[in-house]
Structures are given as structure tokens and as C-alpha cells.
Amino acid sequence: MATCMRTKWVRRVYQLEKKFGFFQAPLTAENQRGRTKEIRQRIKEAEEEKWKQAQVNKSSLLLYRQHKDTIAPVPLYDNGLGSVLLFEARAGALRTLVRKQAYHGELVSVVCRACGGADETIAHIVTECLQLSPSSSNTDLAAALGFVDTGDVVDYAAVRRSKTRLEQWRKITLRGLREGCQSVPARYKGNDLITIIIIIIITAAGGTSRSVESGRVPAKEVLSQECCTCAECVEVEQILNAKQEELSDYYGVGVVKVVSKPMVEEHYGITSRPAILFFRQSVPALFEGHHDPDSIMEWIGQSLDPAVKALDDESFEHLTQAATGATTGNWLVVFHTDKCVKPDAATGVLEGLSSRVKGTTNVAKVDIDRSPGLAERFAIKECPTVFFFRLGKMYKYNLKKLEIKSLRNFVDGLYKNMKAHPVPVPQTPL
């Protein structure tokens, strides 16, 4: 009698059959080695077909799917700014004004910000714009982006020219944005991404940045101890100085070094140094993690927009769906007043937390002075009070101090150590 028929390999084959449906035709190979090869080939073909079908509904991928007919790596990228922009252009996602117009109806003009002579499209930037160099007018757009037909060879020289042109275009557009270019949508003007600067604040004798104290400057701040007494502080400063060009080119972020007073640290709830604050639209986010280049740059990319929701009696249930099983996901909600927590300090912690739990947990705050209904519904007696809402249950965070690491550990699993309570249903008006 045969044994071990339901081996791991056999179970996996059945799973693949259900997923791809490619065993309707019997295998033709006569031995195990041949059958294995045939199965893998069918898997590859089925995956490529699904990959192609997924592109059909993406209009931005028109050029990509016309010239990329198989799943395979392309040796075009080196992690530089030009490679990032090349990737966006190949995928039809380069942030040209023509593309932005599809999403922002208030955008008045789509004329190229480099030359002003034609609509700002990917083709114009890569092959046509006369204000960008080197010239690429004799190159087909597909070839300039590194696409090739079957049997052809990638024109790497054309790809390098495209990267250079894209980098020049990016610098021109960022400079125009910072100067308040009229073609920029209104929502991008003022204290937003385009006007963010980085401020490195060194805690030493001699005063502070008045602009930061008053909150007038959207900024990224690094607060560190006095020079040479904190090796990690020096390292963080060196990291940001080394990344200065990349931050400026890709995010429109500059690096400025100023000096801080303890009152700035107290205002933003800084308890250890070095500390990094990132201001977006004057909203601070506090960095928590390893002070290495990759971690810092990844965090900046994830923190470009404020994400913490301000909930009240009217919006709480509509957005969280807490009482009905959390169909909008998990929620960590801080119930507070401005008297028990410093507003900017709490905002910095919660915004920093939000970037770390993005995709798994929503972060919100409720001012109980302005939301008496929620204070009564959840029997809020202490300030601040933190609840984690998950699948129709709520778990109380018992620590009084708001810290990113502790809150993150809580939502990542420590909540299981707390007693689960059913979420009180919303009160209905009499």
C-alpha cells in the first residue's frame, strides 16, 4: 500500500491547482523530474498571465505593458534620485502637471515648468524639453526609459541621459514650488511638504531658534546634547548633512542648524537626545527608532503628511465603527484635555506612532472637553485615557506616559495581556 501520499509537495501542488487552475490538462512528463519542471513552467506561465491581466485596468501602465511582456529584473536602478524618477516614469506615475491635473481639479495650468513651451508630460520631459540636457530628441520614449522589444538590447546611454534630464526637471520643479509657483494647487501652498525645512537644533549655551519656539517655521528638528558630549548626536547630525542633497532633491527639504533652549524640548515633549521632530503643515511628528540613514530616510518617506485623526461626538462612530466590529480597522484613541497633556508634545508622539503602525492601526485623539458624549459613553475618569479598539472589543492602556515605543508595543500585542471589554454602543438621543 502506498504511504505518504499527502506530502508537502503534493499539498502544495493542490493549492497551486486551486489558485491557478492549470492542471485541467494532464501532465505529459513521464518521470518525477520532468513533472516537476513542467509544473514550474505552468506556474510561471500562469503568474505571468495574472501579472499581465492586472496591468490592463491601469491606464498609467500602458507603455509598460506594451514593452514589458515577461516578469524579469532590469539592471537600470542604483537607488539614486534618477533611478527613482526613472521608475516612476516607466510606470507612468511621474508627478507631472498633466498627471496631477487628473487628481486636482483646481490646477489651472499644465505647461512645463522647465521650458513653458508645451504640456508637462513624461514624453516631453524625457525626450523633448529643450531646457533639459543632454539632448534626447532623437531617442524614442520607450528606448529612453529602458524598454526593449524581444531580442533587442537596452540602450543604457539613453537611460543615463533620461536619468540626468529627470533629475534636472525635479530640481527645477522643487525650486519653483518653494518660490510659490502659480501652477501649484492651492492645497500644496503654505505650510506643506514643499516648504518643509530641516532644523538641526543643538542643545548648547546661547539661545534658540525663535522661529521654532513660535511655531512659525515648518521644520524637521534634531535635538541633541552639547557638541562632543553625545557621540550619537554627532552621528545623527552627520547623517542628515550627508543626506542633505537627497532630501532637498526628492522631498524639497532643506537642512538648517540652529541652537535650542530647554523650553523648546519641554514644549515638544523631548525626553531624550538625540531626538528628531518632523514638521508637516506645522504638525510635528517625533521619530522613534534606530538612528541610522536607512531608518531615518524611510521614516521621513512614511511621515510626509499628518495622519492622526481628531475625533468628536459627531465623527467618532462614523469613522471608527468601533461598536460594530471595527470594519475600518484597529484604532488607538487617546482621550485627553489640553490641561493634562501638552498639545504639541502629544501630537508629536501620536504622529510618530502613526507612521510606525500605518496599515495596521489608525491613531486618533479626542478632546473630552469638546466631546462630553464620548466622555460619558466610555466613562472617562482619568486624563489621559487610552483605548485600543479591535474587532468590537476595547483594551485599556494603563501607562500614564505617552511614549511611542510603549504604545507601539501595546498595539502590536501587549494589549492581549489586558482584559477585553465590549465597546459601549453609541447613545441615542431621546
QUIGI-V918982 format. One record per residue. N is the residue number from 1. PHI is phi in whole degrees, 0 to 359 (* if undefined). OMEGA is omega in radians with two decimals (999 if undefined). D_LAST is the distance of its C-alpha to the last C-alpha in Angstrom with 2 decimals. Layout:
# QUIGI-V918982
N_PHI_OMEGA_D_LAST, N_PHI_OMEGA_D_LAST
This chain:
# QUIGI-V918982
1_*_-3.13_73.65, 2_289_3.11_71.78, 3_235_3.07_69.42, 4_59_-3.12_66.83, 5_290_-3.13_65.89, 6_266_3.12_62.28, 7_286_3.12_63.30, 8_302_3.13_61.09, 9_297_-3.12_62.93, 10_296_3.13_62.41, 11_299_3.13_58.68, 12_295_3.11_58.40, 13_298_3.11_60.32, 14_298_3.12_57.96, 15_297_3.13_54.96, 16_293_3.10_56.67, 17_297_3.12_57.54, 18_295_-3.08_53.91, 19_288_-3.02_52.90, 20_254_3.12_55.74, 21_63_-3.06_57.13, 22_256_3.09_60.71, 23_253_3.07_62.49, 24_296_3.02_62.59, 25_267_-3.09_66.18, 26_293_3.07_68.20, 27_291_-3.08_69.70, 28_256_-3.11_73.34, 29_293_-3.06_74.64, 30_264_3.14_76.95, 31_232_-3.06_76.33, 32_297_-3.14_73.43, 33_298_3.13_74.15, 34_293_3.12_74.19, 35_295_3.11_70.99, 36_300_3.13_69.23, 37_297_-3.12_70.44, 38_293_3.11_69.40, 39_298_-3.13_65.89, 40_297_3.11_65.44, 41_294_3.11_66.71, 42_294_3.09_64.26, 43_299_3.14_61.40, 44_300_-3.13_62.54, 45_295_-3.13_62.77, 46_293_3.12_59.35, 47_295_3.12_57.71, 48_294_3.11_59.47, 49_294_3.09_58.31, 50_296_3.11_54.65, 51_298_3.13_55.21, 52_292_-3.14_56.64, 53_296_-3.14_53.89, 54_294_-3.13_51.24, 55_277_-3.01_52.98, 56_300_-3.08_53.00, 57_275_3.14_49.43, 58_255_-3.10_49.96, 59_296_-3.13_51.59, 60_293_-3.10_52.39, 61_266_-3.09_54.60, 62_303_-3.14_56.88, 63_296_-3.11_59.92, 64_299_-3.08_59.26, 65_286_3.08_59.26, 66_288_-3.03_62.29, 67_240_-3.13_64.40, 68_239_-3.02_62.89, 69_251_3.12_63.42, 70_213_3.12_63.55, 71_280_-3.13_61.68, 72_197_3.12_63.97, 73_290_3.08_63.90, 74_235_-3.08_65.30, 75_277_-3.07_67.21, 76_248_-2.94_65.92, 77_247_3.12_63.61, 78_227_3.12_64.40, 79_72_3.06_60.97, 80_275_3.14_61.89, 81_300_3.13_59.97, 82_300_3.12_62.19, 83_292_3.11_61.36, 84_299_-3.12_57.62, 85_292_3.08_57.95, 86_297_3.11_60.37, 87_301_3.13_57.91, 88_298_-3.13_55.19, 89_294_3.12_57.72, 90_298_-3.13_58.87, 91_272_3.14_55.30, 92_71_-3.05_54.63, 93_248_3.11_52.00, 94_299_-3.00_53.92, 95_278_3.06_51.68, 96_280_3.13_53.63, 97_292_3.10_52.22, 98_297_3.10_52.54, 99_292_-3.12_50.33, 100_296_-3.12_47.80, 101_300_3.13_47.61, 102_293_-3.09_46.11, 103_250_-3.09_43.11, 104_237_-3.09_42.93, 105_296_-3.09_43.05, 106_281_-3.14_43.67, 107_289_-3.01_47.02, 108_281_-3.04_49.57, 109_239_3.07_52.87, 110_241_-3.13_54.09, 111_289_-3.11_57.65, 112_308_-3.12_59.26, 113_282_3.10_58.72, 114_269_-3.06_62.18, 115_245_-3.12_64.40, 116_69_-3.04_62.29, 117_251_-3.12_64.38, 118_199_3.09_62.28, 119_297_-3.10_58.84, 120_276_3.09_57.82, 121_245_3.10_57.96, 122_298_-3.13_59.10, 123_299_-3.13_62.41, 124_296_-3.10_63.04, 125_294_-3.01_62.48, 126_283_-3.00_64.47, 127_235_-2.95_67.42, 128_243_-2.99_67.52, 129_302_-3.08_66.41, 130_281_3.14_69.60, 131_276_3.13_68.07, 132_252_-3.14_67.65, 133_225_-0.03_70.59, 134_287_-3.13_72.52, 135_297_3.12_72.93, 136_225_-3.02_71.58, 137_292_-3.11_72.27, 138_267_-3.08_74.66, 139_251_3.05_72.24, 140_294_-3.09_70.00, 141_303_-3.12_66.30, 142_300_3.13_66.11, 143_293_3.14_69.19, 144_296_3.13_67.96, 145_265_3.06_64.84, 146_89_3.09_66.93, 147_276_3.08_66.43, 148_220_3.01_69.48, 149_277_-3.11_70.40, 150_306_3.11_71.85, 151_91_3.13_75.18, 152_275_-3.12_74.85, 153_246_3.13_74.77, 154_297_3.07_72.10, 155_273_-3.05_73.31, 156_295_3.10_72.43, 157_296_3.10_74.00, 158_295_3.12_71.66, 159_296_3.11_68.68, 160_297_3.09_69.77, 161_297_-3.13_70.07, 162_297_3.11_66.57, 163_300_-3.14_65.15, 164_297_3.14_66.97, 165_296_3.13_65.74, 166_296_3.10_62.14, 167_296_3.10_62.38, 168_297_3.12_63.81, 169_300_-3.13_61.11, 170_298_3.14_58.41, 171_296_3.13_59.96, 172_297_-3.10_60.28, 173_292_3.12_56.67, 174_293_3.10_55.35, 175_296_3.11_57.58, 176_294_3.12_56.30, 177_296_-3.11_52.66, 178_294_3.13_53.28, 179_273_3.08_54.99, 180_83_3.14_52.04, 181_310_-3.04_53.45, 182_293_-3.09_52.02, 183_277_-3.13_51.53, 184_279_3.10_48.93, 185_305_-3.08_45.30, 186_303_-3.07_43.33, 187_289_3.10_41.03, 188_265_-3.10_44.17, 189_269_3.10_45.33, 190_82_-3.06_44.81, 191_280_-3.14_43.70, 192_227_-3.06_43.70, 193_308_-3.04_45.96, 194_290_-3.14_48.89, 195_249_3.10_49.04, 196_293_2.96_48.54, 197_234_3.07_51.45, 198_258_3.08_52.34, 199_240_3.07_53.12, 200_267_-3.08_55.06, 201_256_-3.14_54.51, 202_260_3.13_57.19, 203_284_-3.13_56.52, 204_209_-3.13_59.77, 205_293_2.98_61.16, 206_119_2.98_60.86, 207_97_-3.05_57.43, 208_212_3.09_54.67, 209_276_-3.13_53.39, 210_297_-3.13_51.70, 211_296_3.12_50.07, 212_285_3.13_48.32, 213_301_-3.10_47.38, 214_278_3.13_45.77, 215_78_-3.08_44.06, 216_279_-3.05_45.80, 217_252_3.00_47.58, 218_293_-2.95_45.94, 219_208_2.91_48.07, 220_246_-3.02_48.96, 221_243_2.98_50.19, 222_240_3.14_52.34, 223_263_-3.10_52.48, 224_224_3.12_55.51, 225_284_-3.12_57.78, 226_303_-3.08_60.93, 227_312_3.01_63.54, 228_76_3.06_65.51, 229_261_-3.10_63.57, 230_219_-3.09_61.12, 231_299_-3.11_62.73, 232_294_3.10_59.44, 233_297_3.12_58.43, 234_296_-3.14_61.68, 235_297_3.13_61.12, 236_297_3.11_57.68, 237_299_3.13_59.19, 238_294_3.12_62.02, 239_299_-3.10_59.69, 240_291_3.06_57.74, 241_296_3.13_61.01, 242_292_-3.12_62.38, 243_268_-3.03_59.29, 244_303_-3.11_59.28, 245_294_3.14_60.77, 246_297_3.12_58.56, 247_296_-3.14_55.40, 248_291_-3.07_56.59, 249_291_-2.99_57.70, 250_266_-3.08_54.79, 251_249_-3.08_51.76, 252_70_-3.06_53.00, 253_247_3.10_52.85, 254_255_3.14_55.51, 255_240_3.13_56.69, 256_230_-3.14_57.17, 257_249_3.09_58.23, 258_229_-3.11_57.14, 259_239_-3.02_57.03, 260_245_2.98_53.99, 261_254_3.11_53.18, 262_303_-3.11_51.17, 263_296_3.10_48.35, 264_292_3.12_47.72, 265_297_3.13_47.47, 266_295_-3.11_45.13, 267_299_-3.10_42.90, 268_260_3.04_42.53, 269_70_3.13_42.48, 270_282_-3.10_45.95, 271_245_3.11_47.15, 272_214_-3.11_50.15, 273_228_0.02_52.79, 274_285_3.07_53.46, 275_227_-3.11_49.95, 276_240_3.05_49.01, 277_247_-3.12_46.21, 278_237_-3.14_45.54, 279_265_3.03_43.82, 280_233_-3.10_42.25, 281_54_-3.12_40.80, 282_68_3.12_41.07, 283_260_-3.08_38.86, 284_278_2.98_40.85, 285_229_-3.10_41.27, 286_262_3.14_43.25, 287_279_3.03_45.85, 288_222_-3.13_46.17, 289_153_3.14_49.03, 290_284_-3.13_52.80, 291_273_3.06_54.53, 292_238_-3.04_56.64, 293_306_-3.08_57.03, 294_296_-3.11_55.37, 295_295_-3.12_52.27, 296_293_-3.11_51.83, 297_293_3.09_52.41, 298_297_3.13_50.12, 299_296_3.11_47.33, 300_301_3.14_47.89, 301_297_-3.14_47.65, 302_274_-2.99_44.34, 303_241_-3.03_42.86, 304_292_-3.12_43.57, 305_234_3.05_39.96, 306_301_-3.04_37.04, 307_233_-3.09_34.77, 308_286_-3.14_32.12, 309_271_3.01_28.60, 310_260_-3.08_26.39, 311_258_3.09_22.78, 312_214_-3.10_19.57, 313_302_-3.07_15.79, 314_279_-2.97_16.16, 315_261_-2.98_19.31, 316_303_-3.04_19.40, 317_290_-3.13_18.15, 318_298_-3.09_19.67, 319_275_-3.04_23.03, 320_271_-3.04_23.30, 321_53_-3.01_21.68, 322_299_-3.05_21.89, 323_282_-3.07_19.62, 324_256_3.09_21.37, 325_111_3.05_24.90, 326_57_3.13_25.81, 327_291_3.10_27.17, 328_265_3.10_27.92, 329_106_3.10_30.10, 330_282_3.14_30.17, 331_226_2.94_28.48, 332_254_-3.04_29.59, 333_237_3.10_27.03, 334_256_3.07_27.92, 335_264_-2.99_25.27, 336_207_2.88_27.09, 337_229_3.12_27.58, 338_291_-3.14_30.68, 339_278_-3.06_31.80, 340_264_3.04_32.23, 341_222_3.07_33.78, 342_287_-3.04_36.01, 343_306_-3.10_34.33, 344_291_3.12_37.55, 345_294_3.13_38.64, 346_295_3.13_35.41, 347_298_3.13_35.44, 348_300_3.13_39.08, 349_294_-3.07_38.45, 350_291_3.08_35.45, 351_294_3.08_37.25, 352_296_3.09_40.33, 353_295_-3.08_38.43, 354_302_3.14_36.84, 355_292_-3.13_40.31, 356_276_-3.10_41.43, 357_247_-3.13_38.65, 358_302_3.14_38.28, 359_96_3.12_37.90, 360_240_-3.07_36.50, 361_218_3.01_33.68, 362_273_-3.14_31.40, 363_242_-3.09_31.12, 364_213_3.08_28.24, 365_223_-3.14_27.09, 366_228_3.03_23.87, 367_276_-3.02_24.09, 368_289_3.05_21.63, 369_294_-3.12_22.10, 370_261_-3.12_20.60, 371_226_-3.10_17.97, 372_297_3.13_16.16, 373_296_3.11_13.41, 374_290_3.10_16.35, 375_299_3.12_18.13, 376_285_-3.11_15.47, 377_300_-3.09_15.04, 378_259_3.07_18.84, 379_52_-3.12_19.57, 380_286_3.14_22.03, 381_246_-3.09_24.44, 382_241_3.14_27.59, 383_227_-0.05_28.66, 384_278_3.01_29.51, 385_238_-3.09_27.77, 386_240_3.08_28.74, 387_239_3.03_27.24, 388_251_-3.10_28.94, 389_260_-3.11_26.76, 390_210_3.04_28.82, 391_52_3.07_28.22, 392_78_3.09_24.80, 393_242_3.07_26.09, 394_228_-3.07_26.17, 395_233_-3.08_29.14, 396_269_3.05_29.45, 397_271_-2.95_32.38, 398_271_3.13_33.83, 399_286_-3.09_36.34, 400_277_-3.09_35.39, 401_272_3.12_37.77, 402_272_3.11_36.84, 403_228_-3.07_39.93, 404_301_-3.06_40.40, 405_298_-3.13_42.65, 406_294_3.13_40.48, 407_294_3.14_37.28, 408_294_3.10_39.25, 409_299_-3.13_40.73, 410_296_-3.10_37.31, 411_286_3.13_35.89, 412_283_3.13_39.29, 413_164_-3.10_39.24, 414_292_3.09_38.87, 415_300_-3.13_35.18, 416_295_3.11_36.52, 417_278_-3.13_37.72, 418_260_3.13_34.23, 419_289_3.11_31.85, 420_275_3.11_29.42, 421_244_3.04_25.76, 422_295_-3.14_23.15, 423_284_3.10_20.78, 424_301_3.13_17.25, 425_288_3.12_14.84, 426_299_3.11_12.50, 427_285_3.12_9.10, 428_264_3.14_6.43, 429_294_3.13_3.80, 430_287_999_0.00
